[in-house]
Amino acid sequence: MKKMILILAVMWLGLSAFAKSVQANDNTEALVAHIITQKIQGNNVDTSVLEAEMSKLAYQFSLEMVDVLEKHLPNILESIAQDIRMKSDSAYKCSLLKDTKITDKECS
């Protein structure tokens, strides 16, 4: 009996989570489909709803981008620091070879 209740509870939680994820995407699709239908029928459409939906999607996209940057920022900063070190090493090497007879491709 306990296993049956546990299985039903897990199924209910899984299905309700799936329904919420489907509902979130269906809202945007329903809005776009409504606007397209109204335009085809020749009716005037209030575009402020579409603008609000687009701004909501842009906001969600920006939040996802912040998460991606947050995860990969150490790697990005490390590669920038490495490039700066290489350029400063090259400049220092050229300054050391400046008054000598030794030639180098980078310091020409």
C-alpha positions as CSV (number, residue, x, y, z in Angstrom):
1,M,0.0,0.0,0.0
2,K,2.8,2.4,0.9
3,K,4.6,1.6,-2.4
4,M,1.4,2.4,-4.3
5,I,1.0,5.7,-2.6
6,L,4.7,6.5,-3.2
7,I,4.4,5.6,-6.9
8,L,1.3,7.7,-7.3
9,A,2.8,10.7,-5.5
10,V,6.0,10.5,-7.8
11,M,3.8,10.2,-10.9
12,W,1.6,13.1,-9.8
13,L,4.7,15.4,-9.1
14,G,6.3,14.4,-12.4
15,L,3.1,15.0,-14.4
16,S,2.4,18.3,-12.7
17,A,6.0,19.5,-13.3
18,F,5.7,18.5,-17.0
19,A,2.3,20.3,-17.3
20,K,3.9,23.5,-16.0
21,S,6.8,23.4,-18.4
22,V,4.4,22.8,-21.3
23,Q,2.1,25.6,-20.1
24,A,5.0,28.1,-20.1
25,N,5.8,27.5,-23.8
26,D,2.2,27.2,-24.9
27,N,1.5,30.8,-23.7
28,T,4.0,32.3,-26.1
29,E,2.8,30.0,-29.0
30,A,-0.8,30.8,-28.3
31,L,-0.1,34.6,-28.3
32,V,1.8,34.4,-31.6
33,A,-0.8,32.2,-33.2
34,H,-3.6,34.6,-32.1
35,I,-1.8,37.6,-33.6
36,I,-1.1,35.8,-36.9
37,T,-4.7,34.7,-37.1
38,Q,-6.0,38.2,-36.5
39,K,-3.7,39.7,-39.1
40,I,-4.8,37.1,-41.7
41,Q,-8.4,37.9,-40.9
42,G,-7.6,41.6,-41.4
43,N,-8.5,42.6,-37.8
44,N,-6.5,45.2,-35.9
45,V,-4.2,43.7,-33.3
46,D,-3.0,45.5,-30.1
47,T,0.7,45.0,-30.4
48,S,1.4,46.1,-26.9
49,V,0.7,42.5,-25.8
50,L,3.3,41.2,-28.3
51,E,5.8,43.8,-27.1
52,A,5.3,42.8,-23.5
53,E,5.8,39.1,-24.4
54,M,8.9,40.0,-26.4
55,S,10.3,41.9,-23.4
56,K,9.5,39.0,-21.1
57,L,11.4,36.6,-23.5
58,A,14.3,39.0,-23.7
59,Y,14.5,39.2,-19.9
60,Q,14.5,35.4,-19.6
61,F,17.2,35.2,-22.3
62,S,19.3,37.8,-20.5
63,L,19.0,35.8,-17.2
64,E,20.2,32.7,-19.0
65,M,23.1,34.6,-20.5
66,V,24.1,35.8,-17.0
67,D,24.1,32.2,-15.8
68,V,26.3,31.1,-18.7
69,L,28.7,34.0,-18.1
70,E,28.8,33.3,-14.4
71,K,29.8,29.7,-15.1
72,H,32.4,30.4,-17.7
73,L,33.8,33.7,-16.5
74,P,36.9,32.2,-14.8
75,N,37.9,30.6,-18.1
76,I,37.3,33.8,-20.0
77,L,39.3,35.9,-17.6
78,E,42.1,33.3,-17.5
79,S,42.5,33.4,-21.3
80,I,42.5,37.3,-21.3
81,A,45.2,37.3,-18.6
82,Q,47.2,34.8,-20.6
83,D,47.0,37.0,-23.7
84,I,48.1,40.0,-21.7
85,R,51.0,38.1,-20.2
86,M,52.2,36.9,-23.7
87,K,52.1,40.5,-25.1
88,S,53.9,41.9,-22.1
89,D,56.5,39.1,-22.3
90,S,57.0,39.9,-26.0
91,A,57.4,43.6,-25.3
92,Y,59.9,42.9,-22.5
93,K,61.9,40.6,-24.7
94,C,62.0,43.2,-27.4
95,S,63.1,45.8,-25.0
96,L,66.0,43.6,-23.8
97,L,67.1,42.8,-27.4
98,K,66.8,46.5,-28.5
99,D,70.5,47.5,-28.2
100,T,72.0,44.1,-29.1
101,K,73.0,42.5,-32.3
102,I,70.5,39.6,-31.7
103,T,67.6,39.7,-34.1
104,D,64.1,38.3,-33.6
105,K,61.1,38.0,-35.8
106,E,58.8,39.5,-33.3
107,C,61.0,42.5,-32.6
108,S,61.6,43.7,-36.1
